Amino acid sequence: VQLQASGGGLVQAGGSLRLSCAASGGPFSRYDMGWFRQGPGKGREFVAALAWNAGETYYGDSMKGRSTISRDNAKNTVYLQMNSLKPEDTAVYYCAADLIGTAQAMKIKSPRNWGQGTLVTVSS
């Protein structure tokens, strides 16, 4: 499956952004989908995941309560709605996909399919 992330940009602290990730070349509805990020000088960090059947979500501590992951299988797209953004949320955000089975497991098992990343910059 190929993944194309979009929706990043420059936003002021306290603002919101919605990232999108369009998938192609695979049975999207069967894939567990996730979002990760990598900030300047930092390692990759798990943000959120959504199981293939949309019945389970799992969030990392960094954006829990401020983000919502969702999917539209008809559009082969997964979204990440981010609210109350902080300067420390500045990062390149990557979407990922795999046939893992659960959203929680995506935090532990590195997904096999990655998008190219979209840059989110939060100004103070």
Salt bridges, closest charged atoms under 4 A:
GLU45 OE1 - ARG37 NE 2.73
ASP61 OD1 - LYS64 NZ 3.53
ASP89 OD1 - ARG37 NH1 2.89
ASP89 OD2 - ARG66 NH1 2.75
ASP98 OD1 - ARG112 NH2 2.67
